[in-house]
Amino acid sequence: MKPILYFVFLVLIVSNVFSQQTSAIKAADLKSAYTIQDSVMIKTRDGALISAIVVRKKRDSTPKPVILQYTIYVRDKGRDLKSLKEAADNGYVGVMAYSRGKGFSPDEIFPYENDSNDAYDVIDWITKQEWCNGSVGMYGGSYNGFTQWAACKKMHPALKTIVPYVANRPGMGLPMENNVFVNPNYEWSLYVGNNKTLDTIAGNDRQRFRKMQNKWWETGVAYKKLDSVDGVPNRHFQRWINHPSFDEYWQKMAPYEKDFTQINIPVLAFDGYYNDSQNSSLYYIRELQKYNPQTPAYVIIGPYGHFGTQVGGEVSLSDYKVDPVAIINIKKITYQWFDYILKNGAKPEVLKDKINYQVMGKNEWRSAPSLDKMSNGFLKMYLTDKKSGKFYALKDKKPIKKKYLYQEVDFANREIQNNDYYPDPIIRKEIDTTNGYVFISERLKEPILVNGSFLGEIKASINKKDMDIGITLYEVMPNGEYFHLSYFLGRASYAKDITTRNLLQPNQIETIPFSNTHLVSKQLSKGSRLLVVINVNKNPFSELNYGTGKVVTEETIKDVKEPLKVKWYNDSFVKIPIWNE
């Protein structure tokens, strides 16, 4: 089929899919207060087409600032129109553009890969429209948060501000966390990549993917065979797992290193302590503060999950009742911010300083000039070999004599696994002690405020060339319950450089630094204790690193040969950030 005929054929197919919705929208538009341009097609520099919707107030011909949402989620048109009408109601023009291949776009769908250049071209198109005054702001959550940072890879002069909620960073947090591929994005890739809208059948079929996951775990086949286990090819998954390092493939999708030096526009980011992709979202802020500290970058963060952040918080989060003051009107703050930047309005009152955070347990908000300055000290605690009741002692003094705790991990034994990294529930009565070691501090003599991201160094030797480790931080409250504060999951061979794999030397003591943990602010009570759990990642929710040194996604249970033998040395430590009053 000739290219031009193929293009027309695809457009006709997609048009038929949306014709009924579009007709309904046009009929409703005749009675509404809005001018709605549906199925707008924007041509990119390389000839692709981006599908978009534009909403303006009727009989208002004055050029206005434009609020752009750039998304891969082609949802119900009524929902999308509602958010676009909100922009118009607030005195802006609302534009929603869908990623290449989505909506009416006839092109192929490749999540993350084209959004940087395409967002630039969409903004460029917007500036040439008579209803645009030359200023564009962007907002939105999750993938929509990523596309805003992607648009900053090469700054368009018309882009004046971004407001990302829980922004994704491909290659960091998803589909892998600290170079460990995790499973949630597997089904997501089918949800967004199977058709021009959303494959809700695949996206909602949790039983299908749980069955796939369990079968992979039980059979011990290579991780790269997940889609074979499922019985349906997954080209996006296969594309991603070819890049276990944070290499050029991931780097080019969004700002990386010196790209941040050109980002001079004001930024307002929203995030949550229990947002699964917090590593992604705060990565952008940390790098921006590192490479361009003069950029006015603000953060509002509190006890929210990934979806809860995007609605301003929820009264109950994973069975934890949040402080009442934590609930915010995120949409109101967003438009206050747009008015502040794009219309010379008043600065949102909640922004007392650059970092604005809710202190769990104190029912109050505090602020700091940067992420690093949320804390003014650290508790440095060593993972000792001394018993402390049923656990081991977490001490503030380095042990005089070097010793270790010995552990064997038999990957062939599928009866024993671990999965306590993720905070669900946040407060629990018991923790898993069957895999790894648990270290507990003395009771706190005074309340302390844990503020920021914990970090540390693990000293260990193993009989193999690699391992994936998990470290979880808890508060043991005076009533004996465990409050999940933060966690780390990462691959030892990438601990010093996420772009290059450096295998461990078998049976030699290695230093494994870690720092990319989840930020939190929590008031710990007098009488509470700190508790650290360290173990080797072994569960069906992520790839398994058998330690051979081969590409991990290609390892199978046949590679086990012998158990992983670990010596955890007692000069390993964690540094817990605190705020001293």
C-alpha positions in Angstrom: 0.0 0.0 0.0 1.4 3.4 -0.9 2.3 5.7 2.1 -0.3 8.3 1.3 -3.1 5.7 1.0 -1.9 4.0 4.2 -2.0 7.3 6.0 -5.6 8.0 4.8 -6.6 4.4 5.7 -5.3 4.8 9.3 -7.0 8.2 9.7 -10.3 6.8 8.6 -10.1 3.9 11.1 -9.3 6.2 13.9 -11.9 8.7 12.9 -14.6 6.0 13.0 -13.6 5.1 16.5 -14.2 8.7 17.7 -16.9 9.8 15.3 -19.8 9.3 17.8 -18.1 11.0 20.6 -17.0 13.9 18.4 -20.6 14.3 17.1 -21.9 14.4 20.6 -19.4 17.0 21.6 -20.2 19.2 18.6 -23.9 19.0 19.4 -23.3 19.9 23.0 -20.9 22.7 22.0 -23.8 24.6 20.3 -25.5 25.0 23.7 -22.3 25.6 25.7 -20.3 28.7 26.7 -17.2 27.2 25.1 -15.6 27.0 21.7 -14.3 23.4 21.4 -12.0 22.3 18.7 -11.8 18.6 18.8 -9.5 16.3 16.7 -7.0 19.1 16.0 -4.0 17.7 14.3 -0.5 19.1 14.9 2.3 18.2 12.6 5.8 17.6 14.2 9.1 18.4 12.6 9.6 14.8 11.6 6.2 14.5 10.0 4.2 12.8 12.8 0.8 14.0 13.8 -0.3 14.9 17.3 -4.0 14.8 18.3 -5.2 17.7 20.4 -8.3 19.4 21.8 -8.6 23.2 22.3 -11.2 24.8 24.6 -11.9 28.6 24.8 -14.6 30.8 26.1 -17.1 31.8 23.4 -17.1 35.3 22.2 -13.8 36.0 23.8 -11.3 36.9 21.1 -8.6 38.3 23.4 -5.3 36.3 23.2 -4.7 34.6 26.5 -2.0 32.4 28.2 -2.5 28.8 27.4 -2.6 25.9 29.9 -1.3 22.7 28.2 -1.8 19.2 29.4 0.3 16.7 27.4 -0.7 13.0 28.1 -0.7 9.5 26.9 -4.1 8.9 28.6 -6.9 9.2 26.0 -9.7 8.9 28.5 -13.4 9.7 28.3 -13.8 12.9 26.4 -16.1 14.3 29.1 -13.4 14.0 31.7 -10.8 15.6 29.5 -13.2 18.4 28.5 -14.0 19.1 32.1 -10.3 19.9 32.9 -10.0 22.0 29.8 -13.1 24.0 30.6 -11.6 24.7 34.1 -8.7 26.4 32.3 -11.1 28.5 30.3 -13.1 29.3 33.4 -10.0 30.6 35.0 -9.2 32.9 32.2 -6.9 30.7 30.0 -7.1 28.7 26.9 -7.1 25.0 27.6 -5.2 22.6 25.3 -4.8 18.9 25.7 -2.4 17.1 23.4 -2.1 13.3 23.3 1.2 11.5 22.8 2.3 10.4 19.4 0.1 7.5 18.2 -2.8 8.3 20.6 -6.2 9.8 19.8 -6.4 10.6 16.1 -2.7 10.3 15.5 -1.9 7.5 12.9 1.6 7.0 14.2 3.1 4.2 16.3 2.9 4.4 20.1 6.2 4.5 21.9 5.7 5.6 25.5 8.3 8.2 26.7 10.4 8.1 23.5 9.1 11.0 21.4 7.5 13.3 24.0 10.4 15.7 24.4 10.6 16.8 20.8 6.8 16.5 20.2 6.0 18.6 23.3 8.3 21.3 21.9 6.5 21.2 18.6 3.1 21.4 20.2 4.1 24.4 22.2 5.5 26.0 19.0 2.2 25.4 17.2 0.2 26.9 20.1 2.3 30.1 20.0 1.3 30.6 16.3 -2.5 30.6 17.1 -4.4 33.8 17.3 -5.8 32.9 20.7 -2.4 32.5 22.3 -0.7 35.6 23.9 2.7 33.9 23.7 2.8 32.3 27.1 2.3 28.6 27.9 2.1 26.8 31.3 1.8 23.1 31.8 0.4 20.9 34.6 -0.7 17.3 35.3 0.2 14.2 37.1 2.3 11.0 36.6 2.9 10.6 32.9 1.6 14.1 32.4 4.2 15.2 34.9 7.0 13.5 32.9 5.9 15.2 29.7 6.4 18.6 31.3 10.0 17.8 32.2 10.4 16.3 28.8 9.3 19.6 27.3 12.2 21.2 29.3 14.8 19.0 27.6 15.0 21.7 25.0 13.3 24.9 26.4 10.8 26.6 24.1 10.8 30.3 24.9 7.0 30.4 25.2 7.0 27.8 28.1 6.9 30.0 31.2 6.2 27.4 34.0 5.4 23.8 34.7 3.4 22.3 37.6 4.2 18.5 37.6 2.4 16.2 40.1 4.2 13.0 41.0 6.2 13.2 37.7 7.6 10.0 36.2 11.2 9.7 35.2 11.7 6.8 32.7 14.5 4.5 33.8 14.5 5.8 37.3 11.7 4.6 39.5 9.9 2.9 36.6 10.0 0.5 34.9 13.1 -0.1 37.1 14.0 1.2 40.5 17.8 1.7 41.1 18.4 -0.6 38.1 16.0 -3.4 39.3 13.1 -4.0 36.8 9.8 -4.0 38.7 6.5 -5.4 37.5 3.8 -2.7 37.7 4.7 -1.1 34.4 4.3 -4.4 32.6 0.5 -4.2 32.4 0.6 -0.4 32.1 2.5 -0.7 28.8 -0.4 -2.8 27.4 -2.9 -0.4 29.0 -1.5 2.6 27.1 0.1 0.9 24.2 -2.5 -1.5 22.8 -4.7 1.0 21.0 -5.5 4.6 20.3 -7.3 5.1 23.6 -6.8 2.9 26.6 -7.0 -0.9 26.8 -9.1 -1.0 29.9 -9.7 -4.7 29.5 -6.0 -5.4 29.9 -5.5 -2.6 32.4 -8.2 -3.9 34.7 -7.3 -7.6 34.5 -5.3 -7.9 37.7 -6.0 -11.7 37.8 -4.3 -12.2 34.4 -1.1 -10.5 35.4 -1.0 -11.9 38.9 -1.3 -15.4 37.3 1.5 -14.5 34.8 3.7 -13.2 37.7 3.1 -16.3 39.8 3.7 -18.7 36.9 7.0 -17.0 36.1 8.0 -17.2 39.8 7.1 -20.9 40.1 8.7 -22.0 36.8 11.9 -20.0 37.2 12.2 -19.0 33.5 14.1 -15.9 32.5 12.5 -12.5 33.3 12.6 -11.6 29.6 10.1 -14.4 29.0 7.3 -12.8 31.0 5.3 -12.0 27.9 5.8 -15.6 26.7 4.3 -16.7 30.1 1.4 -14.3 29.5 0.9 -15.6 26.0 0.8 -12.1 24.5 3.9 -10.3 23.0 4.8 -7.1 24.8 7.1 -5.1 22.6 7.4 -2.1 25.0 8.5 -4.4 27.8 11.1 -6.1 25.5 12.3 -2.6 24.4 12.8 -1.5 28.0 14.6 -4.5 29.4 17.3 -4.1 26.7 18.4 -1.1 28.7 19.2 -2.2 32.3 21.7 0.7 32.7 20.5 4.3 32.9 22.0 4.7 29.4 21.4 7.1 26.5 18.1 5.5 25.7 16.7 6.7 29.1 18.8 9.9 29.3 17.4 11.4 26.1 13.8 11.2 27.2 14.0 14.0 29.8 16.6 16.5 31.1 19.8 14.9 32.1 22.8 16.4 33.9 23.7 19.7 32.1 20.3 19.9 30.5 19.1 21.3 33.8 21.4 24.4 33.4 19.0 25.8 30.8 15.8 25.4 32.9 15.2 28.9 34.2 11.4 28.9 34.4 9.6 28.7 37.8 8.5 25.2 38.8 5.9 24.0 41.3 6.1 20.3 42.0 3.7 18.2 44.1 4.7 14.9 45.6 3.9 12.4 48.3 5.9 10.5 50.9 4.2 7.3 49.8 4.2 7.9 46.0 5.8 4.8 44.4 7.5 7.0 41.8 8.9 9.6 44.3 12.4 8.7 43.2 11.5 9.9 39.7 9.7 13.0 40.8 12.2 14.4 43.3 15.1 13.4 40.9 14.1 16.4 38.7 14.1 18.8 41.7 17.4 17.5 43.1 19.1 17.8 39.7 17.7 21.3 39.1 18.9 22.5 42.5 22.3 21.0 41.7 22.8 22.3 38.2 20.8 25.5 38.4 20.1 26.5 42.0 18.9 30.0 41.1 15.8 28.5 39.3 12.7 29.1 41.5 11.7 25.5 42.0 9.0 24.9 44.7 7.8 21.6 46.2 4.6 20.8 48.1 4.9 17.3 49.6 3.0 15.4 52.3 1.6 12.0 53.3 0.1 11.1 49.9 0.3 8.2 47.5 0.7 8.3 43.7 -3.0 8.9 43.0 -3.8 10.7 46.3 -1.2 13.4 45.6 -3.1 14.3 42.4 -6.3 15.0 44.2 -4.7 16.9 47.2 -4.6 14.0 49.6 -6.9 11.4 51.2 -8.2 11.1 54.7 -6.9 7.5 55.0 -3.7 6.3 53.3 -3.0 2.6 53.5 -4.9 2.4 56.8 -3.0 5.4 58.2 -5.2 8.3 59.2 -3.4 11.4 57.9 -3.3 14.7 59.8 -6.3 16.9 58.9 -4.0 19.8 57.8 -2.5 17.6 55.1 -5.5 17.7 52.9 -5.1 20.5 50.3 -7.0 21.9 47.4 -4.4 21.1 44.7 -6.3 22.5 41.8 -6.9 25.8 43.5 -3.2 26.1 44.3 -2.3 25.2 40.8 -4.4 28.0 39.3 -3.2 30.4 41.9 0.3 29.5 40.7 -0.6 30.1 37.1 -2.1 33.5 38.0 1.1 34.3 39.9 3.4 33.5 37.0 1.3 34.2 34.0 -0.9 37.1 35.2 1.3 38.8 37.8 -1.1 37.6 40.5 -0.4 36.9 44.2 1.9 34.0 45.2 0.0 31.0 46.7 0.0 31.5 50.4 1.0 27.9 51.1 4.5 28.5 49.6 6.4 29.8 52.6 9.7 28.7 51.1 11.0 26.5 48.3 10.2 23.1 50.0 6.9 23.0 51.8 6.2 19.7 53.7 3.6 18.4 56.1 5.1 16.9 59.3 3.3 13.6 60.0 2.3 13.3 63.6 2.4 17.1 64.3 -0.5 18.3 62.1 1.5 21.2 60.8 3.3 22.4 57.7 6.9 23.5 57.6 9.2 24.8 55.0 12.9 24.8 53.9 15.0 26.6 51.3 16.0 23.3 49.6 15.6 19.5 49.9 19.0 19.2 51.6 18.2 21.9 54.2 15.1 20.0 55.4 17.5 18.4 57.9 20.3 20.0 60.0 21.8 16.7 61.3 22.0 13.0 61.0 21.7 10.0 63.2 24.4 7.7 62.0 23.6 4.1 63.2 25.6 1.0 62.7 24.2 -2.4 61.9 26.0 -4.4 64.6 26.3 -8.1 65.2 25.1 -7.8 68.8 21.8 -9.2 69.8 19.1 -6.8 71.1 16.2 -9.0 72.2 14.9 -10.8 69.2 16.7 -8.5 66.8 20.2 -7.0 66.5 21.4 -3.7 67.9 21.3 -0.5 65.9 24.1 1.6 67.6 25.4 5.1 67.2 29.0 4.0 67.7 31.1 2.0 65.2 32.0 -1.5 66.5 35.6 -1.8 67.5 36.0 -5.3 66.1 35.0 -6.1 62.5 32.5 -9.0 62.5 29.7 -10.1 60.3 26.3 -11.7 60.2 26.0 -14.6 57.8 23.0 -15.3 55.5 22.3 -17.9 52.8 19.6 -17.1 50.2 18.4 -20.1 48.2 16.7 -18.8 45.1 15.6 -22.3 44.2 13.4 -22.3 47.4 10.2 -20.5 46.3 8.6 -21.1 49.7 10.5 -18.2 51.3 10.3 -14.7 49.9 10.1 -11.1 51.0 8.0 -8.1 50.0 7.9 -5.7 53.0 9.5 -2.8 51.1 6.3 -1.3 50.0 4.3 0.6 52.7 1.0 -1.1 52.6 -0.2 -0.9 55.3 1.9 1.9 56.6 1.3 0.8 60.2 1.6 -2.9 60.9 1.7 -5.1 63.9 4.3 -7.5 62.6 7.2 -7.4 60.1 8.7 -10.2 58.1 11.9 -11.6 59.8 12.3 -14.8 57.7 14.7 -13.2 55.1 17.5 -11.0 56.2 18.3 -9.2 59.5 16.6 -6.7 61.7 18.4 -4.0 63.7 16.7 -1.9 66.4 17.9 1.1 68.4 17.4 2.0 72.0 14.3 3.9 73.0 14.4 7.6 72.1 14.8 9.8 75.2 13.2 12.7 73.4 10.9 13.1 70.4 12.8 13.6 67.1 11.8 14.8 63.7 12.9 12.5 60.8 13.2 14.9 57.8 14.5 13.9 54.4 15.9 10.8 52.7 18.0 8.3 54.6 21.2 7.0 53.1 24.2 4.8 54.1 26.8 2.2 53.2 26.5 -1.5 53.3 29.7 -3.5 53.7 29.3 -7.0 52.5 31.0 -9.9 50.8 29.2 -12.5 48.7 30.2 -15.7 46.9 28.7 -14.4 43.6 29.1 -11.4 41.4 26.0 -9.4 42.2 22.9 -9.1 44.3 19.8 -6.9 44.7 19.3 -5.6 48.2 16.4 -4.0 50.1 16.6 -1.8 53.1 13.5 -0.6 55.0 13.3 2.0 57.7 10.6 1.9 60.4 9.6 3.7 63.6 8.7 1.2 66.3 6.1 3.2 68.2 5.8 2.9 72.0 2.8 0.6 71.5 5.0 -1.8 69.6 3.5 -1.2 66.2 5.7 -0.6 63.2 5.4 2.7 61.2 6.9 2.4 57.7 9.1 5.4 57.0 11.1 4.7 53.9 12.8 2.1 51.8 15.5 1.4 49.3 15.6 -1.3 46.6 18.6 -1.4 44.3 21.3 -3.5 42.5 24.7 -3.7 44.1 26.5 -3.6 40.8 25.0 -0.2 40.0 25.4 1.3 43.4 28.3 3.6 42.5 27.2 4.4 38.9 23.7 3.8 37.6 24.9 4.2 34.0 27.6 1.4 34.1 27.5 -2.0 35.7 30.4 -2.9 38.0 30.3 -6.5 39.1 31.3 -7.4 42.6 34.4 -9.5 43.3 33.3 -12.8 44.8 34.4 -13.3 48.5 35.8 -9.8 48.8 34.4 -7.1 51.1 32.6 -4.5 49.0 31.3 -1.1 49.9 27.7 -0.6 48.5 26.5 3.0 49.0 22.9 3.8 48.7 21.0 7.1 48.8 18.1 7.2 46.3 15.5 6.4 49.0 12.1 7.9 49.6 11.9 11.2 51.4 9.7 11.5 54.5 8.8 13.9 57.4 7.6 12.3 60.6 7.6 13.3 64.2 8.9 10.3 66.2 7.6 10.0 69.8 9.6 9.8 73.0 10.0 6.1 73.7 9.9 5.1 70.0 12.8 3.2 68.5 14.3 3.1 65.0 14.4 -0.2 63.2 16.2 -1.2 60.0 15.5 -4.3 58.0 18.1 -5.5 55.4 17.7 -8.4 53.0 18.2 -9.7 49.5 15.4 -9.0 47.1 13.5 -12.2 46.5 9.9 -12.1 45.4 7.7 -12.4 42.3 7.2 -8.6 42.0 10.4 -7.8 40.3 13.2 -9.5 38.3 15.5 -11.9 40.2 19.2 -11.4 40.3 20.8 -14.8 40.7 24.3 -13.2 40.9 26.0 -14.9 37.9 27.1 -11.6 36.4 25.1 -12.3 33.2 22.3 -10.0 32.0 19.8 -10.4 34.9 16.8 -10.6 32.6 18.3 -13.7 30.9 19.1 -15.6 34.1 17.0 -18.6 35.0 16.5 -20.8 38.0 19.1 -23.2 36.4 21.7 -20.5 37.1 21.2 -20.9 40.8 23.8 -23.7 41.2 24.3 -22.8 44.9 22.7 -20.4 47.4 23.9 -16.8 47.6 26.1 -16.6 50.7 26.3 -13.1 52.2 28.4 -11.7 55.0 26.9 -8.5 56.3 29.6 -6.6 58.1 29.0 -4.7 61.3 30.6 -1.4 60.1 27.6 -1.0 57.7 25.6 2.0 58.6 22.6 4.2 57.9 22.4 7.9 58.2 18.9 9.1 59.1 18.3 12.9 58.5 16.7 14.8 61.4 15.8 18.3 62.3 17.1 19.5 65.7 15.0 22.3 67.1 
